[in-house]
Amino acid sequence: MEIRVLQYFMAVARHENITKAAEELHLTQPTLSRQLSDLEDSCSCAGSARRS
């Protein structure tokens, strides 16, 4: 797990919106989503950061 990925997670939590967080981080939304998915996999916490 990298600090960079945790910063991505914090940006999403702060904005409560992946698209806005991606804009802030200068990433595309699919790239950010993939990073969050990888973070969930590494933490064995699938779905804990997502809302329906």
Rosetta blueprint (number, residue, H / E / L):
1 M L
2 E L
3 I H
4 R H
5 V H
6 L H
7 Q H
8 Y H
9 F H
10 M H
11 A H
12 V H
13 A H
14 R H
15 H H
16 E L
17 N L
18 I H
19 T H
20 K H
21 A H
22 A H
23 E H
24 E H
25 L H
26 H L
27 L L
28 T L
29 Q H
30 P H
31 T H
32 L H
33 S H
34 R H
35 Q H
36 L H
37 S H
38 D H
39 L H
40 E H
41 D H
42 S H
43 C H
44 S L
45 C L
46 A L
47 G L
48 S L
49 A L
50 R L
51 R L
52 S L
